[in-house]
Amino acid sequence: MTHTLHTQAAIRTLTHAFAPLDCLIVAARNGCFSFTLVDEHGIARRSERLYPEQYSSAAPLQAIIDRTRQALVA
């Protein structure tokens, strides 16, 4: 799979994982991108930059999702 396909798949996964929060994607370039989770009031709750090695396979991406969920409830 190319970086573009991995990136698109990761963005879809993050968007579904954090619904109903909005998942905004920023600066998608060179295989890297940032995602920001925004609540219903427009307040950013969490932001993180991801690199290809973090989302090219399921396990590292799931670890990011788990860590982010923990941070949201803390």
Helices and strands as residue ranges (DSSP letters): H 3-17, E 22-29, E 32-38, E 44-50, H 52-55, H 58-73
